Amino acid sequence: MPASDDHPATWTFLTHHARVLVEIARDPDVRLRDIAASIGITERAVQNIVSDLYRDGYLTRERIGRRNRYSLDLDRQFRHPTEAGLPVRLLIELLIARDRPGRDD
């Protein structure tokens, strides 16, 4: 049964972890509150996700004044066995490609 206005879809293809990675890839200086607003979760949830990603080596943080700048390790591989061996770069490049100027719609 397809989603309708009466019964909107309640699931998505991407996890919040993937969405946070994409937002950081788009803007390495992004604030966690801006990520939260963009993807529709709490700032605390974003903090926990960033901590997960940091702990598992997907990103690093550099303190610059009162802000953080994030760097992603795009060669790090997906964690799930079905995607093992594939770098997260593939997902990030796919999802941020739509942001590039001159893209044909």
Phi and psi in radians as a Rosetta constraint file:
Dihedral C 1 N 2 CA 2 C 2 CIRCULARHARMONIC -1.226 0.35
Dihedral N 2 CA 2 C 2 N 3 CIRCULARHARMONIC 2.675 0.35
Dihedral C 2 N 3 CA 3 C 3 CIRCULARHARMONIC -1.149 0.35
Dihedral N 3 CA 3 C 3 N 4 CIRCULARHARMONIC 2.581 0.35
Dihedral C 3 N 4 CA 4 C 4 CIRCULARHARMONIC -2.379 0.35
Dihedral N 4 CA 4 C 4 N 5 CIRCULARHARMONIC 3.117 0.35
Dihedral C 4 N 5 CA 5 C 5 CIRCULARHARMONIC -1.098 0.35
Dihedral N 5 CA 5 C 5 N 6 CIRCULARHARMONIC -0.562 0.35
Dihedral C 5 N 6 CA 6 C 6 CIRCULARHARMONIC -1.332 0.35
Dihedral N 6 CA 6 C 6 N 7 CIRCULARHARMONIC -0.506 0.35
Dihedral C 6 N 7 CA 7 C 7 CIRCULARHARMONIC -2.347 0.35
Dihedral N 7 CA 7 C 7 N 8 CIRCULARHARMONIC 1.342 0.35
Dihedral C 7 N 8 CA 8 C 8 CIRCULARHARMONIC -1.161 0.35
Dihedral N 8 CA 8 C 8 N 9 CIRCULARHARMONIC 2.682 0.35
Dihedral C 8 N 9 CA 9 C 9 CIRCULARHARMONIC -1.077 0.35
Dihedral N 9 CA 9 C 9 N 10 CIRCULARHARMONIC 2.442 0.35
Dihedral C 9 N 10 CA 10 C 10 CIRCULARHARMONIC -1.928 0.35
Dihedral N 10 CA 10 C 10 N 11 CIRCULARHARMONIC 0.111 0.35
Dihedral C 10 N 11 CA 11 C 11 CIRCULARHARMONIC -2.319 0.35
Dihedral N 11 CA 11 C 11 N 12 CIRCULARHARMONIC 2.838 0.35
Dihedral C 11 N 12 CA 12 C 12 CIRCULARHARMONIC -2.369 0.35
Dihedral N 12 CA 12 C 12 N 13 CIRCULARHARMONIC 2.906 0.35
Dihedral C 12 N 13 CA 13 C 13 CIRCULARHARMONIC -1.368 0.35
Dihedral N 13 CA 13 C 13 N 14 CIRCULARHARMONIC -0.505 0.35
Dihedral C 13 N 14 CA 14 C 14 CIRCULARHARMONIC -1.805 0.35
Dihedral N 14 CA 14 C 14 N 15 CIRCULARHARMONIC 2.488 0.35
Dihedral C 14 N 15 CA 15 C 15 CIRCULARHARMONIC -1.353 0.35
Dihedral N 15 CA 15 C 15 N 16 CIRCULARHARMONIC 2.911 0.35
Dihedral C 15 N 16 CA 16 C 16 CIRCULARHARMONIC -1.124 0.35
Dihedral N 16 CA 16 C 16 N 17 CIRCULARHARMONIC -0.561 0.35
Dihedral C 16 N 17 CA 17 C 17 CIRCULARHARMONIC -1.060 0.35
Dihedral N 17 CA 17 C 17 N 18 CIRCULARHARMONIC -0.774 0.35
Dihedral C 17 N 18 CA 18 C 18 CIRCULARHARMONIC -1.122 0.35
Dihedral N 18 CA 18 C 18 N 19 CIRCULARHARMONIC -0.733 0.35
Dihedral C 18 N 19 CA 19 C 19 CIRCULARHARMONIC -1.123 0.35
Dihedral N 19 CA 19 C 19 N 20 CIRCULARHARMONIC -0.681 0.35
Dihedral C 19 N 20 CA 20 C 20 CIRCULARHARMONIC -1.121 0.35
Dihedral N 20 CA 20 C 20 N 21 CIRCULARHARMONIC -0.770 0.35
Dihedral C 20 N 21 CA 21 C 21 CIRCULARHARMONIC -1.009 0.35
Dihedral N 21 CA 21 C 21 N 22 CIRCULARHARMONIC -0.757 0.35
Dihedral C 21 N 22 CA 22 C 22 CIRCULARHARMONIC -1.105 0.35
Dihedral N 22 CA 22 C 22 N 23 CIRCULARHARMONIC -0.772 0.35
Dihedral C 22 N 23 CA 23 C 23 CIRCULARHARMONIC -1.102 0.35
Dihedral N 23 CA 23 C 23 N 24 CIRCULARHARMONIC -0.674 0.35
Dihedral C 23 N 24 CA 24 C 24 CIRCULARHARMONIC -1.217 0.35
Dihedral N 24 CA 24 C 24 N 25 CIRCULARHARMONIC -0.640 0.35
Dihedral C 24 N 25 CA 25 C 25 CIRCULARHARMONIC -1.102 0.35
Dihedral N 25 CA 25 C 25 N 26 CIRCULARHARMONIC -0.650 0.35
Dihedral C 25 N 26 CA 26 C 26 CIRCULARHARMONIC -1.192 0.35
Dihedral N 26 CA 26 C 26 N 27 CIRCULARHARMONIC -0.634 0.35
Dihedral C 26 N 27 CA 27 C 27 CIRCULARHARMONIC -2.609 0.35
Dihedral N 27 CA 27 C 27 N 28 CIRCULARHARMONIC 1.712 0.35
Dihedral C 27 N 28 CA 28 C 28 CIRCULARHARMONIC -1.091 0.35
Dihedral N 28 CA 28 C 28 N 29 CIRCULARHARMONIC -0.266 0.35
Dihedral C 28 N 29 CA 29 C 29 CIRCULARHARMONIC -1.749 0.35
Dihedral N 29 CA 29 C 29 N 30 CIRCULARHARMONIC 0.175 0.35
Dihedral C 29 N 30 CA 30 C 30 CIRCULARHARMONIC -1.090 0.35
Dihedral N 30 CA 30 C 30 N 31 CIRCULARHARMONIC 2.517 0.35
Dihedral C 30 N 31 CA 31 C 31 CIRCULARHARMONIC -1.495 0.35
Dihedral N 31 CA 31 C 31 N 32 CIRCULARHARMONIC 2.575 0.35
Dihedral C 31 N 32 CA 32 C 32 CIRCULARHARMONIC -1.063 0.35
Dihedral N 32 CA 32 C 32 N 33 CIRCULARHARMONIC -0.607 0.35
Dihedral C 32 N 33 CA 33 C 33 CIRCULARHARMONIC -1.143 0.35
Dihedral N 33 CA 33 C 33 N 34 CIRCULARHARMONIC -0.562 0.35
Dihedral C 33 N 34 CA 34 C 34 CIRCULARHARMONIC -1.260 0.35
Dihedral N 34 CA 34 C 34 N 35 CIRCULARHARMONIC -0.640 0.35
Dihedral C 34 N 35 CA 35 C 35 CIRCULARHARMONIC -1.098 0.35
Dihedral N 35 CA 35 C 35 N 36 CIRCULARHARMONIC -0.813 0.35
Dihedral C 35 N 36 CA 36 C 36 CIRCULARHARMONIC -1.003 0.35
Dihedral N 36 CA 36 C 36 N 37 CIRCULARHARMONIC -0.804 0.35
Dihedral C 36 N 37 CA 37 C 37 CIRCULARHARMONIC -1.133 0.35
Dihedral N 37 CA 37 C 37 N 38 CIRCULARHARMONIC -0.672 0.35
Dihedral C 37 N 38 CA 38 C 38 CIRCULARHARMONIC -1.158 0.35
Dihedral N 38 CA 38 C 38 N 39 CIRCULARHARMONIC -0.714 0.35
Dihedral C 38 N 39 CA 39 C 39 CIRCULARHARMONIC -1.804 0.35
Dihedral N 39 CA 39 C 39 N 40 CIRCULARHARMONIC -0.042 0.35
Dihedral C 39 N 40 CA 40 C 40 CIRCULARHARMONIC 1.391 0.35
Dihedral N 40 CA 40 C 40 N 41 CIRCULARHARMONIC 0.628 0.35
Dihedral C 40 N 41 CA 41 C 41 CIRCULARHARMONIC -2.260 0.35
Dihedral N 41 CA 41 C 41 N 42 CIRCULARHARMONIC 3.030 0.35
Dihedral C 41 N 42 CA 42 C 42 CIRCULARHARMONIC -1.320 0.35
Dihedral N 42 CA 42 C 42 N 43 CIRCULARHARMONIC 2.750 0.35
Dihedral C 42 N 43 CA 43 C 43 CIRCULARHARMONIC -1.106 0.35
Dihedral N 43 CA 43 C 43 N 44 CIRCULARHARMONIC -0.621 0.35
Dihedral C 43 N 44 CA 44 C 44 CIRCULARHARMONIC -1.098 0.35
Dihedral N 44 CA 44 C 44 N 45 CIRCULARHARMONIC -0.704 0.35
Dihedral C 44 N 45 CA 45 C 45 CIRCULARHARMONIC -1.096 0.35
Dihedral N 45 CA 45 C 45 N 46 CIRCULARHARMONIC -0.714 0.35
Dihedral C 45 N 46 CA 46 C 46 CIRCULARHARMONIC -1.122 0.35
Dihedral N 46 CA 46 C 46 N 47 CIRCULARHARMONIC -0.723 0.35
Dihedral C 46 N 47 CA 47 C 47 CIRCULARHARMONIC -1.014 0.35
Dihedral N 47 CA 47 C 47 N 48 CIRCULARHARMONIC -0.767 0.35
Dihedral C 47 N 48 CA 48 C 48 CIRCULARHARMONIC -1.131 0.35
Dihedral N 48 CA 48 C 48 N 49 CIRCULARHARMONIC -0.713 0.35
Dihedral C 48 N 49 CA 49 C 49 CIRCULARHARMONIC -1.141 0.35
Dihedral N 49 CA 49 C 49 N 50 CIRCULARHARMONIC -0.783 0.35
Dihedral C 49 N 50 CA 50 C 50 CIRCULARHARMONIC -1.064 0.35
Dihedral N 50 CA 50 C 50 N 51 CIRCULARHARMONIC -0.689 0.35
Dihedral C 50 N 51 CA 51 C 51 CIRCULARHARMONIC -1.091 0.35
Dihedral N 51 CA 51 C 51 N 52 CIRCULARHARMONIC -0.752 0.35
Dihedral C 51 N 52 CA 52 C 52 CIRCULARHARMONIC -1.025 0.35
Dihedral N 52 CA 52 C 52 N 53 CIRCULARHARMONIC -0.853 0.35
Dihedral C 52 N 53 CA 53 C 53 CIRCULARHARMONIC -1.141 0.35
Dihedral N 53 CA 53 C 53 N 54 CIRCULARHARMONIC -0.649 0.35
Dihedral C 53 N 54 CA 54 C 54 CIRCULARHARMONIC -1.158 0.35
Dihedral N 54 CA 54 C 54 N 55 CIRCULARHARMONIC -0.863 0.35
Dihedral C 54 N 55 CA 55 C 55 CIRCULARHARMONIC -1.026 0.35
Dihedral N 55 CA 55 C 55 N 56 CIRCULARHARMONIC -0.634 0.35
Dihedral C 55 N 56 CA 56 C 56 CIRCULARHARMONIC -1.647 0.35
Dihedral N 56 CA 56 C 56 N 57 CIRCULARHARMONIC 0.142 0.35
Dihedral C 56 N 57 CA 57 C 57 CIRCULARHARMONIC 1.472 0.35
Dihedral N 57 CA 57 C 57 N 58 CIRCULARHARMONIC 0.215 0.35
Dihedral C 57 N 58 CA 58 C 58 CIRCULARHARMONIC -1.426 0.35
Dihedral N 58 CA 58 C 58 N 59 CIRCULARHARMONIC -0.364 0.35
Dihedral C 58 N 59 CA 59 C 59 CIRCULARHARMONIC -2.594 0.35
Dihedral N 59 CA 59 C 59 N 60 CIRCULARHARMONIC 2.791 0.35
Dihedral C 59 N 60 CA 60 C 60 CIRCULARHARMONIC -2.189 0.35
Dihedral N 60 CA 60 C 60 N 61 CIRCULARHARMONIC 2.780 0.35
Dihedral C 60 N 61 CA 61 C 61 CIRCULARHARMONIC -2.130 0.35
Dihedral N 61 CA 61 C 61 N 62 CIRCULARHARMONIC 2.458 0.35
Dihedral C 61 N 62 CA 62 C 62 CIRCULARHARMONIC -2.211 0.35
Dihedral N 62 CA 62 C 62 N 63 CIRCULARHARMONIC 2.194 0.35
Dihedral C 62 N 63 CA 63 C 63 CIRCULARHARMONIC -1.404 0.35
Dihedral N 63 CA 63 C 63 N 64 CIRCULARHARMONIC 2.178 0.35
Dihedral C 63 N 64 CA 64 C 64 CIRCULARHARMONIC -2.233 0.35
Dihedral N 64 CA 64 C 64 N 65 CIRCULARHARMONIC 1.785 0.35
Dihedral C 64 N 65 CA 65 C 65 CIRCULARHARMONIC 1.126 0.35
Dihedral N 65 CA 65 C 65 N 66 CIRCULARHARMONIC -2.168 0.35
Dihedral C 65 N 66 CA 66 C 66 CIRCULARHARMONIC -1.671 0.35
Dihedral N 66 CA 66 C 66 N 67 CIRCULARHARMONIC 0.064 0.35
Dihedral C 66 N 67 CA 67 C 67 CIRCULARHARMONIC -2.029 0.35
Dihedral N 67 CA 67 C 67 N 68 CIRCULARHARMONIC 2.914 0.35
Dihedral C 67 N 68 CA 68 C 68 CIRCULARHARMONIC -1.930 0.35
Dihedral N 68 CA 68 C 68 N 69 CIRCULARHARMONIC 2.548 0.35
Dihedral C 68 N 69 CA 69 C 69 CIRCULARHARMONIC -2.036 0.35
Dihedral N 69 CA 69 C 69 N 70 CIRCULARHARMONIC 2.311 0.35
Dihedral C 69 N 70 CA 70 C 70 CIRCULARHARMONIC -1.860 0.35
Dihedral N 70 CA 70 C 70 N 71 CIRCULARHARMONIC 2.527 0.35
Dihedral C 70 N 71 CA 71 C 71 CIRCULARHARMONIC -2.187 0.35
Dihedral N 71 CA 71 C 71 N 72 CIRCULARHARMONIC 2.339 0.35
Dihedral C 71 N 72 CA 72 C 72 CIRCULARHARMONIC -1.736 0.35
Dihedral N 72 CA 72 C 72 N 73 CIRCULARHARMONIC 2.523 0.35
Dihedral C 72 N 73 CA 73 C 73 CIRCULARHARMONIC -1.685 0.35
Dihedral N 73 CA 73 C 73 N 74 CIRCULARHARMONIC 1.556 0.35
Dihedral C 73 N 74 CA 74 C 74 CIRCULARHARMONIC -1.281 0.35
Dihedral N 74 CA 74 C 74 N 75 CIRCULARHARMONIC -0.176 0.35
Dihedral C 74 N 75 CA 75 C 75 CIRCULARHARMONIC -1.577 0.35
Dihedral N 75 CA 75 C 75 N 76 CIRCULARHARMONIC -0.107 0.35
Dihedral C 75 N 76 CA 76 C 76 CIRCULARHARMONIC -1.117 0.35
Dihedral N 76 CA 76 C 76 N 77 CIRCULARHARMONIC 2.497 0.35
Dihedral C 76 N 77 CA 77 C 77 CIRCULARHARMONIC -1.608 0.35
Dihedral N 77 CA 77 C 77 N 78 CIRCULARHARMONIC 2.719 0.35
Dihedral C 77 N 78 CA 78 C 78 CIRCULARHARMONIC -1.026 0.35
Dihedral N 78 CA 78 C 78 N 79 CIRCULARHARMONIC 2.676 0.35
Dihedral C 78 N 79 CA 79 C 79 CIRCULARHARMONIC -1.529 0.35
Dihedral N 79 CA 79 C 79 N 80 CIRCULARHARMONIC -0.570 0.35
Dihedral C 79 N 80 CA 80 C 80 CIRCULARHARMONIC -1.277 0.35
Dihedral N 80 CA 80 C 80 N 81 CIRCULARHARMONIC 2.439 0.35
Dihedral C 80 N 81 CA 81 C 81 CIRCULARHARMONIC -0.987 0.35
Dihedral N 81 CA 81 C 81 N 82 CIRCULARHARMONIC -0.533 0.35
Dihedral C 81 N 82 CA 82 C 82 CIRCULARHARMONIC -1.242 0.35
Dihedral N 82 CA 82 C 82 N 83 CIRCULARHARMONIC -0.363 0.35
Dihedral C 82 N 83 CA 83 C 83 CIRCULARHARMONIC -1.944 0.35
Dihedral N 83 CA 83 C 83 N 84 CIRCULARHARMONIC 0.130 0.35
Dihedral C 83 N 84 CA 84 C 84 CIRCULARHARMONIC -0.943 0.35
Dihedral N 84 CA 84 C 84 N 85 CIRCULARHARMONIC 2.409 0.35
Dihedral C 84 N 85 CA 85 C 85 CIRCULARHARMONIC 1.628 0.35
Dihedral N 85 CA 85 C 85 N 86 CIRCULARHARMONIC -0.208 0.35
Dihedral C 85 N 86 CA 86 C 86 CIRCULARHARMONIC -1.717 0.35
Dihedral N 86 CA 86 C 86 N 87 CIRCULARHARMONIC 2.318 0.35
Dihedral C 86 N 87 CA 87 C 87 CIRCULARHARMONIC -1.353 0.35
Dihedral N 87 CA 87 C 87 N 88 CIRCULARHARMONIC 2.594 0.35
Dihedral C 87 N 88 CA 88 C 88 CIRCULARHARMONIC -1.110 0.35
Dihedral N 88 CA 88 C 88 N 89 CIRCULARHARMONIC -0.303 0.35
Dihedral C 88 N 89 CA 89 C 89 CIRCULARHARMONIC -0.897 0.35
Dihedral N 89 CA 89 C 89 N 90 CIRCULARHARMONIC -0.668 0.35
Dihedral C 89 N 90 CA 90 C 90 CIRCULARHARMONIC -1.050 0.35
Dihedral N 90 CA 90 C 90 N 91 CIRCULARHARMONIC -0.779 0.35
Dihedral C 90 N 91 CA 91 C 91 CIRCULARHARMONIC -1.195 0.35
Dihedral N 91 CA 91 C 91 N 92 CIRCULARHARMONIC -0.815 0.35
Dihedral C 91 N 92 CA 92 C 92 CIRCULARHARMONIC -1.066 0.35
Dihedral N 92 CA 92 C 92 N 93 CIRCULARHARMONIC -0.827 0.35
Dihedral C 92 N 93 CA 93 C 93 CIRCULARHARMONIC -1.092 0.35
Dihedral N 93 CA 93 C 93 N 94 CIRCULARHARMONIC -0.677 0.35
Dihedral C 93 N 94 CA 94 C 94 CIRCULARHARMONIC -1.082 0.35
Dihedral N 94 CA 94 C 94 N 95 CIRCULARHARMONIC -0.789 0.35
Dihedral C 94 N 95 CA 95 C 95 CIRCULARHARMONIC -1.392 0.35
Dihedral N 95 CA 95 C 95 N 96 CIRCULARHARMONIC -0.489 0.35
Dihedral C 95 N 96 CA 96 C 96 CIRCULARHARMONIC -1.620 0.35
Dihedral N 96 CA 96 C 96 N 97 CIRCULARHARMONIC -0.101 0.35
Dihedral C 96 N 97 CA 97 C 97 CIRCULARHARMONIC -1.043 0.35
Dihedral N 97 CA 97 C 97 N 98 CIRCULARHARMONIC -0.565 0.35
Dihedral C 97 N 98 CA 98 C 98 CIRCULARHARMONIC -1.206 0.35
Dihedral N 98 CA 98 C 98 N 99 CIRCULARHARMONIC -0.281 0.35
Dihedral C 98 N 99 CA 99 C 99 CIRCULARHARMONIC -1.473 0.35
Dihedral N 99 CA 99 C 99 N 100 CIRCULARHARMONIC -0.204 0.35
Dihedral C 99 N 100 CA 100 C 100 CIRCULARHARMONIC -1.299 0.35
Dihedral N 100 CA 100 C 100 N 101 CIRCULARHARMONIC 2.397 0.35
Dihedral C 100 N 101 CA 101 C 101 CIRCULARHARMONIC -1.109 0.35
Dihedral N 101 CA 101 C 101 N 102 CIRCULARHARMONIC 2.589 0.35
Dihedral C 101 N 102 CA 102 C 102 CIRCULARHARMONIC 1.427 0.35
Dihedral N 102 CA 102 C 102 N 103 CIRCULARHARMONIC 0.113 0.35
Dihedral C 102 N 103 CA 103 C 103 CIRCULARHARMONIC -1.285 0.35
Dihedral N 103 CA 103 C 103 N 104 CIRCULARHARMONIC 2.329 0.35
Dihedral C 103 N 104 CA 104 C 104 CIRCULARHARMONIC -1.374 0.35
Dihedral N 104 CA 104 C 104 N 105 CIRCULARHARMONIC 2.307 0.35
